Amino acid sequence: MAKPRNLIVLWTTGRCNLKCKYCYAGGTSIHADMEFETAKKVLDYFGKEPMKVQFAGGEPMLNFDLIRKVYKYVRERGYDGSFQMQTNGTLIDSKKEKEIKEMNMAIGISLDGVPEVNEHLRGKTKEVIHGIQALCQEGMMVNINSVVTAQNVEQIPKLADFAFYLGNIGGIGLDLLRQAGRMKESSCQVKKASPSQLESALSSLQQRCNFWYQHSGRKIGVREVEEARTRLKHSLSNENYCYASCGRSFVVLPNGDIYPCGSLIDKPNLYMGNLQFEDKIRSISLPKQDRKLCINCKYIAICPGGCPSRLIVNRNTSEEVLDCVMKKTAFEIAQEELSSNRKEVQI
C-alpha cells in the first residue's frame, strides 16, 4: 500500500504584485522572500515520505529562482515529490512557461470572474489572460480558482464561457470568503454571497459547463461537483476534508515558521515549529465541523463537511451554512446527472 503524501506549502514570498480587495495575506507583515536554505531543511525533513510541494504566497512567481532551486534539489536527491503552484498568473511569460512545463507542475490560476469582474476585485486581468495563453501555447492545462463574493456571485456562471474561450482550462473551483487578512479590516467592502446566490451560481455554472461539453466535447469540470460525483460513485467516507484535517499539511512561511494552513498563520496555538531552530515539528489535525447541523442530511455519510480552517477564522455558524449549501448543491447536481446517465444507458 502506497504511503500517503504530505502537503508541503512553501510560501516563497510575502510580496505580491496585486492588491486584491479581500487578500488573506494582505493583512500580515510578511514581505520577505524565502531563502533556499529554509526550503532545503523542510525538504530534507519530509524527504523520506512522498510529498506534494505547493508554491504559494504572496505571489510565488516573484521568487521564481527559489522554485527553480527547489525543483532541481528534489530531483537530484531522488525525493518522491510532485509540484503545484497557486498563482495570479500575471508573471508567466514565454520563458517561464517552458520551465514550468519541464517541471511538470500543476497550475492553479486565481481568477474571480470575467475580465470586468476580476479587474474590480483583483486587477491586472490582461496580464492574467496573457499568462494563461502562454501556458496554452505549451499545451498546458490549468485550473481556475474563484473566490465567491457578493460582488461576483451573479457573474460566476459566465466563467464557463470565458474558460471555454481561453481553451486550456480544465476545471473551475469555488472558494468561500475567510475572515483573514484584509477581510478583517473595517474598510473592506467585500461581502459574502447569500446562500441562495451561492446555490444559483453553482447550479448555473455547472449548466454552462454541460452546455459546452454537449456542443464541443470539451469538458470543463466544476471542482465541487466533480468531488461530489466521485464520493457518490465510490461511496467514499466523510473522514477528512483536506490535508490539514488529517495532520498532513505543513505551510512554511518565508522565515521558516510552520502552520497547518495559510489562513491560520496568525494563530499562535497552531504554530507547529521551525526547522531552523528545532529538530522536530509537531503535527496538527484541524478539528472537523460539528455535524449536529447535518444529522438529517442524506449525504452525511459521504460529505466531509466544511473547511476546518475557514470555520476557525470565521468563528460563526454562517460559514457552516454556506459550506453546507455548496456541498449539498454539488451533491444534488452530481446525483441528478448520475441518475440521468444510468437512464440513458438502460434505454
Contacts in CASP RR format, 6 or more apart in sequence:
PFRMAT RR
TARGET T0000
AUTHOR 0000-0000-0000
METHOD contacts of the structure
MODEL  1
MAKPRNLIVLWTTGRCNLKCKYCYAGGTSIHADMEFETAKKVLDYFGKEP
MKVQFAGGEPMLNFDLIRKVYKYVRERGYDGSFQMQTNGTLIDSKKEKEI
KEMNMAIGISLDGVPEVNEHLRGKTKEVIHGIQALCQEGMMVNINSVVTA
QNVEQIPKLADFAFYLGNIGGIGLDLLRQAGRMKESSCQVKKASPSQLES
ALSSLQQRCNFWYQHSGRKIGVREVEEARTRLKHSLSNENYCYASCGRSF
VVLPNGDIYPCGSLIDKPNLYMGNLQFEDKIRSISLPKQDRKLCINCKYI
AICPGGCPSRLIVNRNTSEEVLDCVMKKTAFEIAQEELSSNRKEVQI
2 50 0 8 1.000
3 49 0 8 1.000
3 50 0 8 1.000
4 50 0 8 1.000
4 248 0 8 1.000
5 49 0 8 1.000
5 50 0 8 1.000
5 51 0 8 1.000
5 52 0 8 1.000
5 81 0 8 1.000
5 82 0 8 1.000
5 248 0 8 1.000
6 46 0 8 1.000
6 49 0 8 1.000
6 50 0 8 1.000
6 51 0 8 1.000
6 52 0 8 1.000
6 243 0 8 1.000
6 248 0 8 1.000
6 249 0 8 1.000
6 250 0 8 1.000
7 51 0 8 1.000
7 52 0 8 1.000
7 54 0 8 1.000
7 243 0 8 1.000
7 244 0 8 1.000
7 248 0 8 1.000
7 249 0 8 1.000
7 250 0 8 1.000
8 42 0 8 1.000
8 43 0 8 1.000
8 46 0 8 1.000
8 51 0 8 1.000
8 52 0 8 1.000
8 53 0 8 1.000
8 54 0 8 1.000
8 250 0 8 1.000
8 252 0 8 1.000
9 54 0 8 1.000
9 55 0 8 1.000
9 56 0 8 1.000
9 249 0 8 1.000
9 250 0 8 1.000
9 251 0 8 1.000
9 252 0 8 1.000
9 262 0 8 1.000
10 34 0 8 1.000
10 39 0 8 1.000
10 42 0 8 1.000
10 53 0 8 1.000
10 54 0 8 1.000
10 55 0 8 1.000
10 56 0 8 1.000
10 60 0 8 1.000
10 66 0 8 1.000
10 70 0 8 1.000
10 252 0 8 1.000
11 30 0 8 1.000
11 34 0 8 1.000
11 56 0 8 1.000
11 57 0 8 1.000
11 58 0 8 1.000
11 251 0 8 1.000
11 252 0 8 1.000
11 253 0 8 1.000
11 254 0 8 1.000
11 262 0 8 1.000
12 33 0 8 1.000
12 34 0 8 1.000
12 55 0 8 1.000
12 56 0 8 1.000
12 57 0 8 1.000
12 58 0 8 1.000
12 60 0 8 1.000
12 62 0 8 1.000
12 63 0 8 1.000
12 66 0 8 1.000
12 67 0 8 1.000
12 254 0 8 1.000
13 31 0 8 1.000
13 32 0 8 1.000
13 33 0 8 1.000
13 34 0 8 1.000
13 57 0 8 1.000
13 58 0 8 1.000
13 59 0 8 1.000
13 60 0 8 1.000
13 62 0 8 1.000
13 63 0 8 1.000
13 254 0 8 1.000
14 25 0 8 1.000
14 28 0 8 1.000
14 30 0 8 1.000
14 31 0 8 1.000
14 32 0 8 1.000
14 33 0 8 1.000
14 57 0 8 1.000
14 58 0 8 1.000
14 254 0 8 1.000
15 31 0 8 1.000
15 33 0 8 1.000
15 58 0 8 1.000
15 59 0 8 1.000
15 62 0 8 1.000
15 63 0 8 1.000
16 23 0 8 1.000
16 25 0 8 1.000
16 26 0 8 1.000
16 57 0 8 1.000
16 58 0 8 1.000
16 59 0 8 1.000
16 62 0 8 1.000
16 88 0 8 1.000
17 59 0 8 1.000
17 62 0 8 1.000
17 88 0 8 1.000
17 90 0 8 1.000
17 91 0 8 1.000
17 124 0 8 1.000
18 59 0 8 1.000
18 88 0 8 1.000
18 90 0 8 1.000
18 122 0 8 1.000
18 123 0 8 1.000
18 124 0 8 1.000
20 121 0 8 1.000
20 122 0 8 1.000
20 123 0 8 1.000
20 182 0 8 1.000
21 121 0 8 1.000
21 122 0 8 1.000
21 182 0 8 1.000
21 188 0 8 1.000
21 189 0 8 1.000
21 190 0 8 1.000
22 121 0 8 1.000
22 147 0 8 1.000
22 149 0 8 1.000
22 177 0 8 1.000
22 181 0 8 1.000
22 182 0 8 1.000
22 183 0 8 1.000
22 188 0 8 1.000
22 190 0 8 1.000
23 181 0 8 1.000
23 182 0 8 1.000
24 178 0 8 1.000
24 180 0 8 1.000
24 181 0 8 1.000
24 182 0 8 1.000
24 183 0 8 1.000
24 262 0 8 1.000
24 263 0 8 1.000
25 57 0 8 1.000
25 58 0 8 1.000
25 181 0 8 1.000
26 181 0 8 1.000
26 182 0 8 1.000
27 180 0 8 1.000
27 181 0 8 1.000
27 182 0 8 1.000
27 184 0 8 1.000
27 185 0 8 1.000
28 181 0 8 1.000
28 265 0 8 1.000
28 266 0 8 1.000
30 253 0 8 1.000
30 254 0 8 1.000
30 255 0 8 1.000
30 265 0 8 1.000
32 254 0 8 1.000
32 255 0 8 1.000
33 62 0 8 1.000
33 63 0 8 1.000
33 66 0 8 1.000
33 254 0 8 1.000
34 63 0 8 1.000
34 66 0 8 1.000
34 252 0 8 1.000
34 253 0 8 1.000
34 254 0 8 1.000
34 256 0 8 1.000
35 66 0 8 1.000
35 254 0 8 1.000
36 66 0 8 1.000
36 69 0 8 1.000
36 70 0 8 1.000
36 73 0 8 1.000
38 252 0 8 1.000
38 254 0 8 1.000
38 255 0 8 1.000
38 256 0 8 1.000
38 276 0 8 1.000
39 66 0 8 1.000
39 69 0 8 1.000
39 70 0 8 1.000
39 73 0 8 1.000
39 252 0 8 1.000
40 73 0 8 1.000
41 275 0 8 1.000
41 276 0 8 1.000
42 250 0 8 1.000
42 252 0 8 1.000
42 256 0 8 1.000
42 258 0 8 1.000
42 275 0 8 1.000
43 51 0 8 1.000
43 53 0 8 1.000
43 70 0 8 1.000
43 73 0 8 1.000
43 74 0 8 1.000
43 77 0 8 1.000
43 79 0 8 1.000
44 77 0 8 1.000
45 275 0 8 1.000
45 281 0 8 1.000
46 250 0 8 1.000
47 77 0 8 1.000
47 79 0 8 1.000
47 80 0 8 1.000
49 80 0 8 1.000
50 80 0 8 1.000
50 81 0 8 1.000
51 74 0 8 1.000
51 79 0 8 1.000
51 80 0 8 1.000
51 81 0 8 1.000
51 82 0 8 1.000
52 81 0 8 1.000
52 82 0 8 1.000
52 83 0 8 1.000
52 84 0 8 1.000
53 70 0 8 1.000
53 74 0 8 1.000
53 81 0 8 1.000
53 82 0 8 1.000
53 83 0 8 1.000
53 84 0 8 1.000
54 83 0 8 1.000
54 84 0 8 1.000
54 85 0 8 1.000
54 86 0 8 1.000
55 67 0 8 1.000
55 70 0 8 1.000
55 83 0 8 1.000
55 84 0 8 1.000
55 85 0 8 1.000
55 86 0 8 1.000
55 87 0 8 1.000
56 85 0 8 1.000
56 86 0 8 1.000
56 251 0 8 1.000
56 262 0 8 1.000
57 86 0 8 1.000
59 87 0 8 1.000
59 88 0 8 1.000
59 90 0 8 1.000
59 91 0 8 1.000
60 67 0 8 1.000
60 85 0 8 1.000
60 86 0 8 1.000
60 87 0 8 1.000
61 67 0 8 1.000
61 85 0 8 1.000
61 87 0 8 1.000
61 89 0 8 1.000
61 90 0 8 1.000
61 91 0 8 1.000
61 92 0 8 1.000
61 96 0 8 1.000
62 91 0 8 1.000
64 91 0 8 1.000
64 96 0 8 1.000
67 85 0 8 1.000
67 103 0 8 1.000
68 99 0 8 1.000
71 83 0 8 1.000
71 103 0 8 1.000
71 105 0 8 1.000
74 81 0 8 1.000
74 83 0 8 1.000
82 104 0 8 1.000
82 106 0 8 1.000
83 103 0 8 1.000
83 104 0 8 1.000
83 105 0 8 1.000
83 106 0 8 1.000
84 105 0 8 1.000
84 106 0 8 1.000
84 107 0 8 1.000
84 108 0 8 1.000
85 100 0 8 1.000
85 105 0 8 1.000
85 106 0 8 1.000
85 107 0 8 1.000
85 108 0 8 1.000
86 108 0 8 1.000
86 110 0 8 1.000
86 145 0 8 1.000
87 107 0 8 1.000
87 108 0 8 1.000
87 109 0 8 1.000
87 110 0 8 1.000
88 109 0 8 1.000
88 110 0 8 1.000
88 122 0 8 1.000
88 124 0 8 1.000
88 128 0 8 1.000
89 109 0 8 1.000
89 110 0 8 1.000
89 127 0 8 1.000
89 128 0 8 1.000
89 131 0 8 1.000
89 132 0 8 1.000
90 124 0 8 1.000
90 127 0 8 1.000
90 128 0 8 1.000
90 131 0 8 1.000
91 127 0 8 1.000
92 100 0 8 1.000
92 130 0 8 1.000
92 131 0 8 1.000
92 132 0 8 1.000
92 134 0 8 1.000
92 135 0 8 1.000
93 131 0 8 1.000
93 134 0 8 1.000
94 134 0 8 1.000
94 137 0 8 1.000
97 131 0 8 1.000
97 134 0 8 1.000
97 135 0 8 1.000
97 137 0 8 1.000
97 138 0 8 1.000
97 140 0 8 1.000
98 138 0 8 1.000
100 107 0 8 1.000
100 135 0 8 1.000
100 138 0 8 1.000
100 140 0 8 1.000
101 135 0 8 1.000
101 138 0 8 1.000
101 139 0 8 1.000
101 140 0 8 1.000
106 143 0 8 1.000
107 135 0 8 1.000
107 140 0 8 1.000
107 142 0 8 1.000
107 143 0 8 1.000
108 142 0 8 1.000
108 143 0 8 1.000
108 144 0 8 1.000
108 145 0 8 1.000
109 128 0 8 1.000
109 132 0 8 1.000
109 142 0 8 1.000
109 143 0 8 1.000
109 144 0 8 1.000
109 145 0 8 1.000
110 122 0 8 1.000
110 144 0 8 1.000
110 145 0 8 1.000
110 146 0 8 1.000
110 147 0 8 1.000
111 118 0 8 1.000
111 122 0 8 1.000
111 125 0 8 1.000
111 128 0 8 1.000
111 144 0 8 1.000
111 145 0 8 1.000
111 146 0 8 1.000
111 159 0 8 1.000
112 118 0 8 1.000
112 121 0 8 1.000
112 122 0 8 1.000
112 146 0 8 1.000
112 147 0 8 1.000
112 149 0 8 1.000
112 152 0 8 1.000
113 121 0 8 1.000
113 146 0 8 1.000
113 152 0 8 1.000
113 155 0 8 1.000
113 156 0 8 1.000
113 158 0 8 1.000
113 159 0 8 1.000
113 162 0 8 1.000
114 155 0 8 1.000
114 158 0 8 1.000
114 159 0 8 1.000
114 161 0 8 1.000
114 162 0 8 1.000
115 125 0 8 1.000
115 126 0 8 1.000
115 129 0 8 1.000
115 162 0 8 1.000
117 151 0 8 1.000
117 152 0 8 1.000
117 155 0 8 1.000
118 125 0 8 1.000
118 128 0 8 1.000
119 125 0 8 1.000
120 151 0 8 1.000
121 147 0 8 1.000
121 149 0 8 1.000
121 151 0 8 1.000
121 152 0 8 1.000
121 190 0 8 1.000
122 128 0 8 1.000
129 166 0 8 1.000
132 142 0 8 1.000
132 166 0 8 1.000
132 168 0 8 1.000
132 169 0 8 1.000
133 166 0 8 1.000
135 142 0 8 1.000
135 168 0 8 1.000
136 166 0 8 1.000
136 167 0 8 1.000
136 168 0 8 1.000
139 168 0 8 1.000
140 168 0 8 1.000
141 168 0 8 1.000
141 169 0 8 1.000
141 170 0 8 1.000
142 168 0 8 1.000
142 169 0 8 1.000
142 170 0 8 1.000
143 169 0 8 1.000
143 170 0 8 1.000
143 171 0 8 1.000
143 172 0 8 1.000
143 173 0 8 1.000
143 223 0 8 1.000
144 159 0 8 1.000
144 163 0 8 1.000
144 169 0 8 1.000
144 171 0 8 1.000
144 172 0 8 1.000
144 173 0 8 1.000
145 172 0 8 1.000
145 173 0 8 1.000
145 174 0 8 1.000
145 175 0 8 1.000
146 152 0 8 1.000
146 156 0 8 1.000
146 159 0 8 1.000
146 172 0 8 1.000
146 173 0 8 1.000
146 174 0 8 1.000
146 175 0 8 1.000
147 174 0 8 1.000
147 175 0 8 1.000
147 176 0 8 1.000
147 177 0 8 1.000
148 156 0 8 1.000
148 174 0 8 1.000
148 175 0 8 1.000
148 176 0 8 1.000
148 177 0 8 1.000
148 193 0 8 1.000
148 198 0 8 1.000
148 201 0 8 1.000
149 177 0 8 1.000
149 190 0 8 1.000
149 191 0 8 1.000
149 192 0 8 1.000
149 193 0 8 1.000
150 190 0 8 1.000
150 191 0 8 1.000
150 192 0 8 1.000
150 193 0 8 1.000
150 194 0 8 1.000
150 197 0 8 1.000
151 190 0 8 1.000
151 191 0 8 1.000
153 193 0 8 1.000
153 197 0 8 1.000
153 198 0 8 1.000
153 201 0 8 1.000
154 197 0 8 1.000
154 201 0 8 1.000
156 174 0 8 1.000
156 201 0 8 1.000
156 202 0 8 1.000
156 204 0 8 1.000
156 205 0 8 1.000
157 201 0 8 1.000
157 204 0 8 1.000
157 205 0 8 1.000
157 207 0 8 1.000
157 208 0 8 1.000
158 208 0 8 1.000
159 172 0 8 1.000
159 205 0 8 1.000
160 172 0 8 1.000
160 205 0 8 1.000
160 208 0 8 1.000
160 209 0 8 1.000
160 211 0 8 1.000
160 212 0 8 1.000
160 220 0 8 1.000
161 208 0 8 1.000
161 212 0 8 1.000
163 169 0 8 1.000
163 170 0 8 1.000
163 171 0 8 1.000
163 172 0 8 1.000
163 220 0 8 1.000
164 212 0 8 1.000
164 216 0 8 1.000
164 218 0 8 1.000
164 220 0 8 1.000
167 218 0 8 1.000
169 220 0 8 1.000
170 219 0 8 1.000
170 220 0 8 1.000
170 221 0 8 1.000
171 220 0 8 1.000
171 221 0 8 1.000
171 222 0 8 1.000
171 223 0 8 1.000
172 205 0 8 1.000
172 209 0 8 1.000
172 220 0 8 1.000
172 221 0 8 1.000
172 222 0 8 1.000
172 223 0 8 1.000
173 222 0 8 1.000
173 223 0 8 1.000
173 224 0 8 1.000
174 201 0 8 1.000
174 202 0 8 1.000
174 205 0 8 1.000
174 222 0 8 1.000
174 223 0 8 1.000
174 224 0 8 1.000
174 326 0 8 1.000
176 192 0 8 1.000
176 198 0 8 1.000
176 307 0 8 1.000
176 310 0 8 1.000
176 319 0 8 1.000
176 322 0 8 1.000
176 323 0 8 1.000
176 326 0 8 1.000
177 183 0 8 1.000
177 190 0 8 1.000
177 192 0 8 1.000
178 263 0 8 1.000
178 309 0 8 1.000
178 310 0 8 1.000
178 313 0 8 1.000
178 314 0 8 1.000
179 313 0 8 1.000
179 314 0 8 1.000
179 315 0 8 1.000
180 263 0 8 1.000
180 266 0 8 1.000
180 313 0 8 1.000
182 188 0 8 1.000
183 190 0 8 1.000
192 318 0 8 1.000
192 322 0 8 1.000
193 201 0 8 1.000
193 322 0 8 1.000
195 321 0 8 1.000
195 322 0 8 1.000
195 325 0 8 1.000
198 322 0 8 1.000
198 325 0 8 1.000
198 326 0 8 1.000
198 329 0 8 1.000
199 325 0 8 1.000
199 329 0 8 1.000
202 222 0 8 1.000
202 224 0 8 1.000
202 225 0 8 1.000
202 326 0 8 1.000
202 329 0 8 1.000
202 330 0 8 1.000
202 333 0 8 1.000
203 329 0 8 1.000
203 333 0 8 1.000
205 222 0 8 1.000
206 222 0 8 1.000
206 225 0 8 1.000
206 333 0 8 1.000
209 219 0 8 1.000
209 220 0 8 1.000
209 221 0 8 1.000
209 222 0 8 1.000
210 337 0 8 1.000
212 218 0 8 1.000
212 220 0 8 1.000
213 219 0 8 1.000
213 220 0 8 1.000
222 330 0 8 1.000
224 326 0 8 1.000
224 327 0 8 1.000
224 329 0 8 1.000
224 330 0 8 1.000
225 330 0 8 1.000
225 333 0 8 1.000
225 334 0 8 1.000
227 330 0 8 1.000
228 327 0 8 1.000
228 330 0 8 1.000
228 331 0 8 1.000
228 333 0 8 1.000
228 334 0 8 1.000
228 335 0 8 1.000
229 334 0 8 1.000
229 337 0 8 1.000
229 338 0 8 1.000
230 236 0 8 1.000
231 302 0 8 1.000
231 303 0 8 1.000
231 331 0 8 1.000
232 302 0 8 1.000
232 331 0 8 1.000
232 334 0 8 1.000
232 335 0 8 1.000
232 338 0 8 1.000
233 338 0 8 1.000
235 301 0 8 1.000
235 302 0 8 1.000
236 302 0 8 1.000
237 301 0 8 1.000
237 302 0 8 1.000
238 300 0 8 1.000
238 301 0 8 1.000
238 302 0 8 1.000
238 303 0 8 1.000
238 304 0 8 1.000
238 305 0 8 1.000
239 246 0 8 1.000
239 304 0 8 1.000
240 246 0 8 1.000
240 304 0 8 1.000
241 288 0 8 1.000
241 304 0 8 1.000
241 305 0 8 1.000
241 306 0 8 1.000
241 307 0 8 1.000
241 308 0 8 1.000
242 249 0 8 1.000
242 307 0 8 1.000
242 308 0 8 1.000
243 249 0 8 1.000
244 260 0 8 1.000
244 261 0 8 1.000
244 284 0 8 1.000
244 285 0 8 1.000
244 286 0 8 1.000
244 308 0 8 1.000
244 309 0 8 1.000
245 285 0 8 1.000
245 286 0 8 1.000
245 288 0 8 1.000
245 304 0 8 1.000
245 308 0 8 1.000
246 285 0 8 1.000
247 260 0 8 1.000
247 283 0 8 1.000
247 284 0 8 1.000
247 285 0 8 1.000
247 286 0 8 1.000
248 283 0 8 1.000
249 260 0 8 1.000
249 261 0 8 1.000
250 258 0 8 1.000
250 260 0 8 1.000
250 272 0 8 1.000
250 281 0 8 1.000
251 258 0 8 1.000
251 259 0 8 1.000
251 260 0 8 1.000
251 261 0 8 1.000
251 262 0 8 1.000
251 265 0 8 1.000
252 258 0 8 1.000
253 259 0 8 1.000
253 265 0 8 1.000
255 274 0 8 1.000
256 274 0 8 1.000
256 275 0 8 1.000
256 276 0 8 1.000
257 265 0 8 1.000
257 271 0 8 1.000
257 273 0 8 1.000
257 274 0 8 1.000
258 271 0 8 1.000
258 272 0 8 1.000
258 273 0 8 1.000
258 274 0 8 1.000
258 275 0 8 1.000
258 281 0 8 1.000
259 265 0 8 1.000
259 267 0 8 1.000
259 270 0 8 1.000
259 271 0 8 1.000
259 272 0 8 1.000
260 270 0 8 1.000
260 272 0 8 1.000
260 284 0 8 1.000
260 285 0 8 1.000
260 286 0 8 1.000
260 309 0 8 1.000
261 286 0 8 1.000
261 309 0 8 1.000
262 309 0 8 1.000
263 309 0 8 1.000
263 310 0 8 1.000
263 312 0 8 1.000
263 313 0 8 1.000
264 270 0 8 1.000
264 309 0 8 1.000
264 312 0 8 1.000
264 313 0 8 1.000
267 312 0 8 1.000
270 284 0 8 1.000
272 281 0 8 1.000
272 282 0 8 1.000
272 283 0 8 1.000
272 284 0 8 1.000
273 281 0 8 1.000
273 282 0 8 1.000
274 281 0 8 1.000
275 281 0 8 1.000
286 308 0 8 1.000
286 309 0 8 1.000
286 312 0 8 1.000
287 308 0 8 1.000
288 305 0 8 1.000
288 308 0 8 1.000
289 305 0 8 1.000
289 306 0 8 1.000
289 308 0 8 1.000
289 311 0 8 1.000
289 320 0 8 1.000
289 323 0 8 1.000
290 320 0 8 1.000
291 300 0 8 1.000
291 305 0 8 1.000
293 317 0 8 1.000
293 320 0 8 1.000
293 324 0 8 1.000
294 300 0 8 1.000
294 303 0 8 1.000
294 305 0 8 1.000
294 324 0 8 1.000
297 303 0 8 1.000
297 324 0 8 1.000
297 328 0 8 1.000
299 327 0 8 1.000
299 328 0 8 1.000
299 331 0 8 1.000
303 327 0 8 1.000
303 328 0 8 1.000
303 331 0 8 1.000
305 323 0 8 1.000
305 324 0 8 1.000
305 327 0 8 1.000
306 320 0 8 1.000
306 323 0 8 1.000
306 324 0 8 1.000
306 327 0 8 1.000
307 323 0 8 1.000
310 319 0 8 1.000
310 323 0 8 1.000
311 319 0 8 1.000
311 320 0 8 1.000
311 323 0 8 1.000
END
